[in-house]
Amino acid sequence: MMLVFALALFAGLAGLWAAARAAVTVCVIDVRGGKAHVARGGLARRVLSDIEDVVARPRIERATLRIVRSQGHARVEVTGDVPDTQLQRLRNVVGSVPLAKLTSARRR
C-alpha cells in the first residue's frame, strides 16, 4: 500500500513539475543541420531570423534551444554541442529583445 502511495505521489509531483516548466517556456527551437525550426511556442519573426543566422554560420549540426521566462527577462537553455561563442551570440539575440516582444508571435 505504501508503494502505491509513493508512486502516486511521485507521479503527481512529476506532473506538477512538467506543468510548471511548460508555463515558463516561451518556445522550443530544434536545430538540425544549421536550420532552426520552432517546435513549440511562438517567437517573433525577427528574433527567429537572427537565431537562424547564428546557427547557420558556423553550422550547428544538432541542438535544442529553449527560451524561458526568468525574473521578467528571457533566458536561453541549450542542449547539444554549441560552441561558447555561438552560445553567447544566442544569448545576445534573445537578451536584446523585451520579453513582451518575444512572446508576441503566434503560438504553435
N, C-alpha and C positions, 0 to 999 in steps of 0.2 A: 504494500500500500504506500509506504514512504517513497519507493522508487517511482511509482506512478505520479505522486505529488511532485517529486523533484523534477521529473521530466516535463510535466505540465508547466511548472514554474519556469524552467529553462526555456521552453518554447514560447511562453508569454513574454519573457524578458527579451528574447531574440527578436520577436515580432515588434516589440516596442522600440528596440534599438534600430531596427531597419526602418521603421516609420519615421523616427526622429532624424535619421541620416538622410532619408529622402526629402524631408521637409526643408532642409538647409541646402539642398543641391539645386544650383541654378541650371546646370546642364552637364551632360557627359559627352565627351567627344572621343570617338575612336580614330586613331591614326594608323593607317596601313599604307606602306609604300610611299610615304611622303604626302598622302592625301588625308585631309581631315573631314570627318563626317559626324554630324550631330546625331548621337544615338538616342538621347533622352533630353527633354527640356527644350529651352529656346535660348537663342543668342542673337544679338544684334548683328546684322549682315556685315557691317564694317569691322566689328571685332572678329567675326569668323574669318573674314578675308585676311586680316592681319595674322591670325593664328595659322591660316593656310600657308602664308608666306614664310613664317618661321619654321614650320615642319617640313617645308619643301626644300629649303636650302640651308645647310646640308640636309639631305633627306633622312627623315626618321622612319625606320622600317616598321616598327610596331610599338604603339604606346596607347595608353588611355589617359585622357585628361578629364579631371572632374573639377568643375568650378563650383565653389561653395560660398555661402554667406558666412562671414566670420566677423562678429562685432561691428556690423554696419558696413563692412567692406567685402570685396570679393577676394578669394584666395584660390590658387591653383594647386590641386593634388595630382601628382603624376605617377603612373605605374608604367614601367617599361624602361628601355635603355635610351635615356635622353641626356646628351652632354650638358654639363653645367652651364655653358654659355647659352645654349638654346633654352634651357630651363629658366635662366634669368630673363631672356627675351620674352618668354611666355608670361612670366610674372609681370614684366613691364607692360605688355599689351593689356592684360586683364586689369592691372592696377591703375592704368591711365584713364579708365572709363568708370564713371559713377555707377554704383550698384543698380540704381533705378534704370539706367540706360542699358545695362547688360540684360536685364530681365524684361525689357520692353518688346522683345521679339515673340513671335508665335511659338507656342509650345508644341512639341511633337510627341 
